[in-house]
Amino acid sequence: MSAAPQHIRHPDRFFIGGEWVEPSSRSRIDVRDSATEEVFLSVAEAQVEDVDRAVAAARKAFDHGPWPRMTHEERAAWLNKIADVWKNRADAFADTWVRESGVLHSIAKYAAVNPAATFRFHAGLADTFEWEEPHATPDGLRATLVREPVGVVGAIIPWNAPNSLIAYKSAAALIAGCTVIAKASPEAPASAYLLAEICEEIGLPAGVFNIVTADREVSERLVRNPGVDKISFTGSTAAGRRIGSICGERIARFTLELGGKSPAIILDDYDLDTAAQSIAQTARFLTGQVCSSLTRLIVSKRRHDDFVDALASRFGKVQVGDPFAASSEMGPLAMARQRDRVESYIAKGREEGARLATGGGRPAHLDRGYFIEPTVFAGVDNGSTIAREEIFGPVLSVIPADSEEQAIEIANDTIYGLNSSVFTNDPERAYAVARRIRAGTVGHNAFKTDFSISFGGFKQSGIGREGGTEGCIPTWKPRRSSSISGCRSPDPLASG
C-alpha cells in the first residue's frame, strides 16, 4: 500500500459561509480504507443544527451576496480558478478516491483530473449559452426569455464517484448563479473537503459553496429545509423515491440520478468473444459499483452456452488485488456493508436456480479488504432477484432469449432505464434496436456513457439529466419579460 494520503486540513469542521466552523457536536465519522479496512480519515458528523447553518449561509449569499448578481463571465472566471487549483491537487483527489471507493489508482490518477475540465466546460457556457433569448409573440409583443438562477441548491453526493459528481452538480449550479450546499457521503467525504479548500484558497465569496457530511436521517433535513430551492441527488432508487416525495410535498425542484439494471443485447451476427472481452473489461471498473454498468447480458438461446464460456473465461481471469498495485485489474468494494450486500445477492442467485459460471466468493489470496471475485451467472431468468434488483458489484447475469424481439422485450422488462448497449456489426440494425430500448443511453458494441452530452435515465432510473447543457437546465428558471409593440395592449399574463 502507498503512504497515508495528504491530510484534509480541517476534517473536524465544516466549510460554511466561507469559514471552517466548529460543528454543533463532537460526533465523528470514521472512513475506512477499502483495501485495508483501517481508518484513514475521521471527519465531523453534521447534526440538524449544522445543516440549518449551512442553508442559512447559502441563503444569505444568494439573497444578499454578489454571486447571483454577477455576470456569467464574472462567475466563469471563478470556475476557471477552481479548475486551475483542482488540477494542481488532482493527486489528493485520486488518492482519497482509491481509499474510499476501491477504484484502481491506475485509473484514478487520470480520471481525478477530469473534473477540472467539467468546471471549464461550464465556465465556457457564459459565452456560448443563450441566457437571454428574444422572442416575438403572435399578438405583436416583443418578449425576452431570461434564464435566472434557481436559488440555493442542495447537492447530495454518492460514495462511488464523488470527485466527478460533486463537480458536475456544483459547476452547473455555480455558473447559473446559484449557491450550493454539498452534502458529502459518510463513506466518501474527502472530495467535498478538498473542493471546499479550493474555494477557500481562491477566495470564492462567502456562502457560495458550503459542505457538511451527514448520514441519511440528518440529510433529510437538507431536503426538507424551505431555504433550499432545489435538490440534486445521485444514489439509490429507494432514497430517490424518498427525496422526490419530500420535495413534492413542498413543491421544490429536484433532479434524481438513480439506479440501473442495464441490459446488453448481443445479436447473432456479433462475435461472442469480442463481446465478452468488451463487457469483462468495463464491468471491472470500480468493482462494478457503477449505476450504469451492463449487468443483464441477453443472448440467443443457441449461443448462450458459448457466450457464457467466453465471458466466464474473460471475467474470471481479472486480477483482483491492491488498488495501488500496477498489476491489479480490479480493486475492492467500498465497504463491508457493500460486500455483504453483493454476497447476499450471489447466494440468492444460487438459491433461485441460476448456474454459477465463475466467481461467487472472496479471493483466497486476500485476507483483508472488501474484495469479491468477478462473478458470472448463466441461465438467469429475467424474473429472478439477481436480474431485477441492482447489485452494485461485479456480478453479471446472462439471460437467454428465443429471438431478437424477445431480447428487446427482456431488455425493457425492468423498473430501470439508465443505460444499455446493442452488439451487432450492422450500425443501422443497432440504431433500429436502440430506438426500441427504453434507456437514457444506448451504446454500440460497448459500454458507453458521455456526460458531455447528458446523462440520466427513464422510469425509476431518475428524473432529469446531468452533464452537458441539458444538465445545466435544472439550475435555472425561465422568466418572461415583455414590452408593447404597436398599439395592442399586452396580455397581463405574458410578463413574469
C-alpha positions as CSV (number, residue, x, y, z in Angstrom):
1,M,0.0,0.0,0.0
2,S,1.1,3.6,-0.6
3,A,1.8,6.0,2.2
4,A,-1.0,7.7,4.1
5,P,-2.9,10.3,2.0
6,Q,-2.3,14.0,2.3
7,H,-4.4,15.0,5.3
8,I,-7.5,17.0,4.9
9,R,-6.7,20.4,6.6
10,H,-9.9,20.7,8.7
11,P,-11.5,17.3,9.0
12,D,-13.1,18.2,12.3
13,R,-15.0,21.2,10.9
14,F,-17.5,22.2,8.1
15,F,-17.0,24.8,5.5
16,I,-19.9,27.2,5.9
17,G,-20.2,30.8,5.0
18,G,-16.6,31.0,3.7
19,E,-15.1,29.7,7.0
20,W,-14.2,26.4,8.7
21,V,-16.6,26.3,11.5
22,E,-16.9,24.2,14.6
23,P,-19.6,21.5,14.4
24,S,-22.5,21.5,16.9
25,S,-21.5,18.2,18.4
26,R,-18.4,16.0,18.8
27,S,-19.8,13.2,16.7
28,R,-17.4,11.9,14.2
29,I,-17.5,9.6,11.1
30,D,-14.6,7.2,10.6
31,V,-13.8,6.5,6.9
32,R,-12.1,3.1,6.3
33,D,-9.6,2.2,3.6
34,S,-11.5,-0.3,1.4
35,A,-8.4,-2.4,0.8
36,T,-7.0,-2.5,4.4
37,E,-10.2,-1.9,6.5
38,E,-8.2,0.6,8.5
39,V,-9.5,4.1,9.4
40,F,-7.6,6.6,7.3
41,L,-9.8,9.7,7.8
42,S,-12.2,10.8,10.5
43,V,-14.5,13.8,9.8
44,A,-17.1,15.7,11.7
45,E,-20.7,14.4,11.5
46,A,-23.3,17.0,10.9
47,Q,-26.4,17.4,13.0
48,V,-29.6,19.2,12.1
49,E,-28.2,22.5,13.5
50,D,-25.2,22.2,11.2
51,V,-27.3,21.6,8.1
52,D,-29.6,24.6,9.0
53,R,-26.5,26.8,9.5
54,A,-25.2,25.8,6.0
55,V,-28.6,26.5,4.5
56,A,-28.7,29.9,6.2
57,A,-25.3,30.8,4.8
58,A,-26.1,29.7,1.3
59,R,-29.5,31.6,1.5
60,K,-27.8,34.8,2.7
61,A,-25.2,34.5,-0.1
62,F,-27.9,34.1,-2.7
63,D,-30.4,36.7,-1.4
64,H,-27.9,39.4,-0.4
65,G,-24.5,38.5,-1.7
66,P,-22.9,39.4,-5.0
67,W,-22.8,35.9,-6.6
68,P,-26.3,35.8,-8.4
69,R,-25.9,39.5,-9.5
70,M,-22.5,38.9,-11.2
71,T,-22.4,38.5,-14.9
72,H,-21.9,35.0,-16.3
73,E,-18.5,36.0,-17.4
74,E,-17.6,37.1,-13.9
75,R,-18.7,33.8,-12.5
76,A,-16.9,31.9,-15.2
77,A,-13.6,33.4,-14.1
78,W,-14.2,31.9,-10.6
79,L,-15.0,28.5,-12.2
80,N,-11.7,28.6,-14.1
81,K,-9.9,29.4,-10.9
82,I,-11.4,26.3,-9.3
83,A,-10.3,24.3,-12.3
84,D,-6.7,25.5,-12.1
85,V,-6.3,24.6,-8.4
86,W,-8.2,21.3,-8.9
87,K,-5.7,20.2,-11.5
88,N,-2.9,21.0,-9.1
89,R,-4.5,18.9,-6.3
90,A,-5.6,16.0,-8.6
91,D,-3.2,13.6,-6.8
92,A,-5.1,14.2,-3.5
93,F,-8.4,13.6,-5.2
94,A,-7.2,10.4,-6.7
95,D,-5.6,9.0,-3.6
96,T,-8.6,9.5,-1.4
97,W,-11.0,8.2,-4.1
98,V,-9.0,4.9,-4.2
99,R,-9.1,4.5,-0.4
100,E,-12.8,5.4,-0.1
101,S,-14.3,3.6,-3.1
102,G,-11.8,0.9,-4.2
103,V,-11.2,2.3,-7.7
104,L,-7.8,1.4,-9.2
105,H,-5.1,4.0,-8.7
106,S,-4.0,3.5,-12.3
107,I,-7.4,4.8,-13.4
108,A,-8.0,7.4,-10.6
109,K,-4.7,9.2,-11.3
110,Y,-6.0,10.1,-14.7
111,A,-9.7,10.4,-14.0
112,A,-9.3,12.7,-11.0
113,V,-8.1,15.4,-13.3
114,N,-11.3,15.3,-15.4
115,P,-13.4,17.4,-13.1
116,A,-11.2,20.4,-13.8
117,A,-12.4,20.1,-17.4
118,T,-16.0,19.9,-16.1
119,F,-15.6,23.3,-14.4
120,R,-14.0,24.8,-17.6
121,F,-16.9,23.5,-19.7
122,H,-19.4,25.2,-17.5
123,A,-17.4,28.3,-17.5
124,G,-17.5,28.2,-21.3
125,L,-21.3,28.4,-21.2
126,A,-21.0,32.0,-20.1
127,D,-20.2,32.8,-23.8
128,T,-21.9,30.0,-25.7
129,F,-25.3,29.6,-23.9
130,E,-28.2,31.9,-24.7
131,W,-29.1,33.2,-21.3
132,E,-31.4,35.8,-22.7
133,E,-33.5,34.7,-25.7
134,P,-35.5,37.3,-27.7
135,H,-39.0,36.3,-28.9
136,A,-41.7,37.9,-31.0
137,T,-45.2,36.9,-29.8
138,P,-48.2,36.4,-32.2
139,D,-50.0,39.4,-30.8
140,G,-47.3,41.9,-31.6
141,L,-45.3,41.9,-28.4
142,R,-41.6,41.7,-28.0
143,A,-40.6,39.3,-25.3
144,T,-37.4,38.1,-23.7
145,L,-36.9,34.7,-22.1
146,V,-34.4,35.3,-19.3
147,R,-32.8,32.2,-17.6
148,E,-32.4,33.1,-13.9
149,P,-30.7,31.0,-11.2
150,V,-33.0,28.7,-9.2
151,G,-31.5,29.7,-5.9
152,V,-30.0,27.6,-3.2
153,V,-29.0,24.1,-4.4
154,G,-28.5,21.1,-2.1
155,A,-26.1,18.7,-3.9
156,I,-26.2,15.2,-2.3
157,I,-23.0,13.3,-3.4
158,P,-22.7,9.5,-3.6
159,W,-19.7,7.5,-2.5
160,N,-18.8,5.7,-5.7
161,A,-17.7,8.6,-7.9
162,P,-17.6,11.6,-5.6
163,N,-15.0,13.6,-7.5
164,S,-16.8,13.8,-10.8
165,L,-20.3,14.1,-9.4
166,I,-19.5,17.0,-7.0
167,A,-18.0,18.8,-10.0
168,Y,-21.0,18.3,-12.3
169,K,-23.5,19.3,-9.6
170,S,-21.6,22.3,-8.4
171,A,-20.3,23.7,-11.7
172,A,-23.8,23.7,-13.2
173,A,-25.3,25.4,-10.2
174,L,-22.5,28.0,-9.9
175,I,-22.4,29.2,-13.5
176,A,-26.2,29.7,-13.3
177,G,-25.7,31.9,-10.2
178,C,-26.9,29.5,-7.6
179,T,-25.3,28.9,-4.2
180,V,-24.5,25.4,-3.1
181,I,-24.6,23.1,0.0
182,A,-22.7,19.9,-0.8
183,K,-23.8,17.1,1.4
184,A,-21.0,14.5,1.3
185,S,-21.4,10.8,1.8
186,P,-20.3,9.4,5.1
187,E,-18.3,6.8,3.2
188,A,-16.5,9.3,0.9
189,P,-16.3,12.8,2.2
190,A,-12.8,13.7,1.1
191,S,-13.7,15.3,-2.3
192,A,-16.1,17.7,-0.7
193,Y,-13.4,18.8,1.8
194,L,-10.8,19.2,-1.0
195,L,-13.2,21.3,-3.1
196,A,-14.0,23.5,-0.1
197,E,-10.3,24.0,0.4
198,I,-10.0,25.1,-3.2
199,C,-12.9,27.6,-2.8
200,E,-11.2,29.0,0.3
201,E,-7.8,29.2,-1.4
202,I,-9.2,31.2,-4.4
203,G,-11.4,33.4,-2.1
204,L,-14.8,32.4,-3.5
205,P,-17.4,34.8,-2.0
206,A,-18.7,33.6,1.4
207,G,-21.6,31.2,1.4
208,V,-21.5,30.4,-2.3
209,F,-20.1,26.9,-1.6
210,N,-20.7,25.1,1.7
211,I,-20.1,21.5,2.8
212,V,-21.5,19.2,5.5
213,T,-21.2,15.4,6.0
214,A,-24.2,13.6,7.3
215,D,-25.9,10.3,7.3
216,R,-29.5,9.7,6.0
217,E,-31.5,10.9,8.9
218,V,-29.8,14.3,9.2
219,S,-29.5,14.6,5.4
220,E,-33.3,14.6,5.2
221,R,-33.2,18.0,6.9
222,L,-31.4,19.4,3.9
223,V,-34.2,18.1,1.6
224,R,-37.0,19.4,3.9
225,N,-35.4,22.8,4.7
226,P,-37.6,25.5,3.0
227,G,-34.5,27.6,2.4
228,V,-33.3,25.1,-0.2
229,D,-34.8,25.7,-3.7
230,K,-33.5,22.6,-5.5
231,I,-32.1,19.2,-4.6
232,S,-29.7,17.4,-6.9
233,F,-29.3,13.7,-5.8
234,T,-27.3,10.8,-7.1
235,G,-27.8,7.5,-5.3
236,S,-30.2,4.6,-4.9
237,T,-33.7,4.5,-6.3
238,A,-35.1,3.8,-2.8
239,A,-33.5,7.0,-1.4
240,G,-34.6,8.8,-4.6
241,R,-38.2,7.9,-4.0
242,R,-38.0,9.4,-0.5
243,I,-36.3,12.6,-1.7
244,G,-38.8,13.0,-4.6
245,S,-41.8,12.6,-2.2
246,I,-40.4,15.2,0.3
247,C,-39.7,17.7,-2.5
248,G,-43.1,17.1,-3.9
249,E,-44.7,18.0,-0.5
250,R,-43.2,21.5,-0.6
251,I,-43.1,21.8,-4.4
252,A,-39.3,22.1,-4.5
253,R,-37.3,21.3,-7.7
254,F,-35.2,18.2,-7.8
255,T,-33.0,16.1,-10.1
256,L,-32.6,12.4,-9.3
257,E,-29.9,10.3,-10.9
258,L,-30.8,6.8,-9.6
259,G,-30.1,3.1,-10.1
260,G,-29.9,0.8,-13.0
261,K,-30.1,-2.7,-14.2
262,S,-28.8,-2.1,-17.6
263,P,-29.1,-4.7,-20.5
264,A,-26.7,-5.5,-23.3
265,I,-28.2,-7.3,-26.3
266,I,-25.7,-9.4,-28.2
267,L,-27.2,-10.1,-31.7
268,D,-26.5,-13.2,-33.6
269,D,-24.1,-11.5,-36.2
270,Y,-21.6,-10.4,-33.5
271,D,-18.5,-12.3,-32.4
272,L,-19.1,-13.7,-28.9
273,D,-15.5,-13.5,-27.7
274,T,-15.2,-9.9,-28.8
275,A,-18.4,-9.0,-26.9
276,A,-17.2,-10.9,-23.8
277,Q,-13.9,-9.1,-23.9
278,S,-15.6,-5.7,-24.1
279,I,-18.1,-6.4,-21.3
280,A,-15.5,-8.0,-19.0
281,Q,-13.2,-5.0,-19.5
282,T,-15.7,-2.4,-18.4
283,A,-17.6,-4.5,-15.8
284,R,-14.5,-4.5,-13.6
285,F,-14.4,-0.7,-13.4
286,L,-14.9,0.5,-9.8
287,T,-15.6,-3.2,-8.9
288,G,-19.0,-2.9,-10.6
289,Q,-20.1,-0.1,-8.3
290,V,-21.5,1.8,-11.3
291,C,-25.2,2.6,-11.7
292,S,-24.9,2.3,-15.5
293,S,-22.9,-1.0,-15.6
294,L,-24.1,-3.5,-18.2
295,T,-25.2,-6.4,-15.9
296,R,-28.0,-8.1,-17.8
297,L,-26.5,-9.7,-20.9
298,I,-29.1,-11.0,-23.3
299,V,-28.1,-13.5,-26.0
300,S,-29.9,-16.1,-28.2
301,K,-30.5,-19.5,-26.6
302,R,-28.5,-21.3,-29.2
303,R,-25.4,-19.1,-28.4
304,H,-26.0,-18.8,-24.7
305,D,-23.6,-21.5,-23.5
306,D,-20.8,-20.4,-25.8
307,F,-21.2,-16.8,-24.7
308,V,-21.2,-17.9,-21.0
309,D,-17.9,-19.8,-21.6
310,A,-16.3,-16.8,-23.3
311,L,-17.5,-14.3,-20.6
312,A,-16.5,-16.6,-17.7
313,S,-13.1,-17.1,-19.2
314,R,-12.5,-13.4,-19.7
315,F,-14.1,-12.1,-16.5
316,G,-12.8,-14.9,-14.3
317,K,-9.2,-14.0,-15.2
318,V,-9.4,-10.4,-14.0
319,Q,-6.7,-9.9,-11.4
320,V,-8.2,-8.8,-8.1
321,G,-5.9,-7.0,-5.6
322,D,-4.4,-3.9,-4.0
323,P,-5.8,-1.0,-5.9
324,F,-2.5,0.8,-5.7
325,A,-0.6,-2.1,-7.4
326,A,0.1,-1.8,-11.1
327,S,-0.7,-5.5,-11.6
328,S,-4.3,-5.2,-10.2
329,E,-7.2,-5.1,-12.7
330,M,-10.0,-4.8,-10.1
331,G,-9.9,-3.4,-6.5
332,P,-12.2,-4.0,-3.5
333,L,-15.7,-3.0,-2.9
334,A,-16.1,0.3,-1.0
335,M,-17.1,-1.0,2.4
336,A,-18.1,-4.1,4.5
337,R,-21.8,-3.3,4.1
338,Q,-21.5,-3.3,0.3
339,R,-19.6,-6.6,0.3
340,D,-22.3,-8.2,2.5
341,R,-24.9,-6.9,0.0
342,V,-23.1,-8.4,-3.0
343,E,-22.6,-11.7,-1.2
344,S,-26.3,-11.9,-0.3
345,Y,-27.3,-11.5,-4.0
346,I,-24.8,-14.2,-5.1
347,A,-26.4,-16.5,-2.5
348,K,-29.9,-15.5,-3.8
349,G,-28.8,-16.3,-7.4
350,R,-27.7,-19.8,-6.4
351,E,-30.9,-20.3,-4.4
352,E,-33.1,-19.3,-7.2
353,G,-31.5,-21.7,-9.7
354,A,-29.0,-19.7,-11.7
355,R,-25.8,-21.5,-12.7
356,L,-22.6,-20.0,-11.3
357,A,-20.1,-20.0,-14.1
358,T,-17.3,-18.2,-12.4
359,G,-16.5,-16.4,-9.1
360,G,-19.0,-16.2,-6.3
361,G,-16.7,-15.8,-3.3
362,R,-13.9,-13.8,-1.8
363,P,-10.4,-14.1,-3.4
364,A,-8.4,-16.7,-1.4
365,H,-5.1,-14.7,-1.6
366,L,-6.6,-11.6,0.1
367,D,-7.2,-11.9,3.8
368,R,-8.2,-8.2,4.4
369,G,-10.1,-5.6,2.5
370,Y,-13.6,-5.7,1.0
371,F,-12.7,-7.9,-2.0
372,I,-15.0,-10.1,-4.1
373,E,-14.4,-12.3,-7.1
374,P,-15.7,-11.3,-10.6
375,T,-18.9,-13.4,-10.9
376,V,-20.9,-14.6,-13.8
377,F,-24.3,-16.4,-13.6
378,A,-25.7,-18.4,-16.5
379,G,-29.2,-19.3,-17.5
380,V,-30.7,-16.4,-15.5
381,D,-34.4,-15.9,-15.5
382,N,-35.3,-12.3,-16.1
383,G,-37.8,-12.5,-13.3
384,S,-35.3,-13.6,-10.7
385,T,-33.9,-11.4,-8.0
386,I,-30.4,-11.0,-9.5
387,A,-32.0,-9.9,-12.8
388,R,-34.4,-7.5,-11.2
389,E,-32.5,-5.7,-8.4
390,E,-29.4,-3.6,-8.6
391,I,-26.5,-5.4,-7.0
392,F,-23.8,-2.7,-7.4
393,G,-20.9,-5.1,-7.7
394,P,-19.1,-7.3,-10.3
395,V,-21.9,-9.7,-10.8
396,L,-23.1,-10.4,-14.4
397,S,-26.3,-12.3,-15.4
398,V,-26.5,-14.0,-18.8
399,I,-30.1,-14.3,-19.9
400,P,-31.2,-16.5,-22.9
401,A,-33.8,-15.2,-25.5
402,D,-35.7,-17.0,-28.1
403,S,-35.5,-14.2,-30.7
404,E,-34.4,-10.6,-31.3
405,E,-37.9,-9.5,-30.5
406,Q,-37.9,-11.3,-27.1
407,A,-34.4,-9.9,-26.4
408,I,-35.8,-6.4,-26.7
409,E,-38.8,-7.3,-24.5
410,I,-36.4,-8.7,-21.8
411,A,-34.3,-5.6,-22.0
412,N,-37.3,-3.4,-21.4
413,D,-38.8,-5.7,-18.7
414,T,-37.4,-3.8,-15.7
415,I,-38.3,-0.8,-13.5
416,Y,-35.0,0.8,-14.6
417,G,-33.9,2.5,-17.8
418,L,-30.5,4.0,-17.3
419,N,-28.0,2.5,-19.8
420,S,-27.9,-0.2,-22.4
421,S,-26.0,-1.5,-25.4
422,V,-26.5,-3.3,-28.7
423,F,-23.8,-5.6,-30.0
424,T,-24.0,-6.0,-33.8
425,N,-21.9,-5.4,-36.9
426,D,-24.7,-3.6,-38.6
427,P,-24.9,0.1,-37.5
428,E,-28.4,0.5,-39.0
429,R,-29.7,-2.5,-37.1
430,A,-28.0,-1.3,-33.9
431,Y,-29.8,2.1,-34.3
432,A,-33.2,0.4,-35.0
433,V,-32.9,-1.8,-31.9
434,A,-31.6,1.1,-29.8
435,R,-34.7,3.2,-30.6
436,R,-36.8,0.5,-29.1
437,I,-34.9,0.2,-25.8
438,R,-36.2,2.4,-23.0
439,A,-32.9,3.7,-21.6
440,G,-31.3,7.1,-21.3
441,T,-28.2,5.9,-23.1
442,V,-27.7,3.2,-25.7
443,G,-24.1,2.2,-26.7
444,H,-23.0,0.4,-29.8
445,N,-20.7,-2.7,-29.2
446,A,-19.5,-1.4,-25.8
447,F,-20.4,0.2,-22.5
448,K,-20.7,3.9,-23.3
449,T,-21.9,6.9,-21.4
450,D,-21.0,10.5,-22.1
451,F,-21.7,13.3,-19.6
452,S,-20.6,15.9,-22.2
453,I,-23.9,15.1,-24.0
454,S,-26.1,14.4,-20.9
455,F,-26.6,11.5,-18.6
456,G,-29.8,10.2,-17.0
457,G,-32.5,7.6,-17.3
458,F,-36.0,6.6,-18.0
459,K,-38.5,5.1,-15.5
460,Q,-37.1,4.6,-12.0
461,S,-33.6,5.4,-13.0
462,G,-34.3,9.0,-12.3
463,I,-35.7,12.4,-13.3
464,G,-33.6,14.9,-15.2
465,R,-30.1,14.9,-16.7
466,E,-26.6,15.7,-15.6
467,G,-23.7,16.8,-17.8
468,G,-23.7,19.0,-20.9
469,T,-26.1,21.8,-21.5
470,E,-29.1,19.6,-20.6
471,G,-27.6,19.0,-17.1
472,C,-27.5,22.8,-16.5
473,I,-31.1,23.4,-17.3
474,P,-32.5,22.4,-13.8
475,T,-30.3,25.1,-12.2
476,W,-32.1,28.0,-13.7
477,K,-35.7,29.0,-14.2
478,P,-37.2,30.9,-17.2
479,R,-38.7,34.3,-16.7
480,R,-40.5,36.2,-19.5
481,S,-40.4,39.9,-19.8
482,S,-42.4,41.8,-22.4
483,S,-42.9,45.2,-23.9
484,I,-45.6,46.8,-26.0
485,S,-45.1,46.8,-29.8
486,G,-47.6,48.8,-31.8
487,C,-51.0,49.7,-30.4
488,R,-52.2,46.5,-28.9
489,S,-52.4,46.1,-25.1
490,P,-50.2,43.4,-23.6
491,D,-51.6,40.3,-22.2
492,P,-51.2,40.8,-18.4
493,L,-50.2,37.1,-18.1
494,A,-47.4,37.4,-20.6
495,S,-45.0,39.1,-18.2
496,G,-43.4,37.4,-15.3
